[in-house]
């Protein structure tokens, strides 16, 4: 299992490339990372919102962008 920071595009690219090197292809990607802050909306800081956006939005974008160029599975 790999550990990575999905907010860092270079981390996601590295893990996807390592996976393809190890297994020859990438069959499936699951964007499961998520970040939330508990409490009243008006009490959340801009930094807390930015952290949520970084993980929840940019993490998904980074993983998808890293995975799309990988060789497709031969479904035949």
Residue pairs with C-beta under 8 A, 6 or more apart in sequence:
2 15
2 18
2 19
4 11
4 12
4 14
4 15
5 11
6 12
6 31
6 33
6 55
6 58
6 59
6 60
6 62
6 63
7 54
7 55
7 58
7 59
7 62
8 62
9 62
9 65
9 66
11 62
12 59
12 62
12 63
12 65
12 66
13 62
13 66
15 66
16 26
16 29
16 63
16 66
16 67
16 70
17 66
19 26
20 26
20 70
20 71
24 71
25 70
25 71
25 72
25 73
26 67
26 70
26 71
26 73
27 73
29 63
29 64
29 67
31 59
31 60
31 63
31 64
33 55
33 56
33 59
33 60
34 55
34 56
35 51
35 52
35 54
35 55
35 56
36 52
37 44
37 48
37 49
37 51
37 52
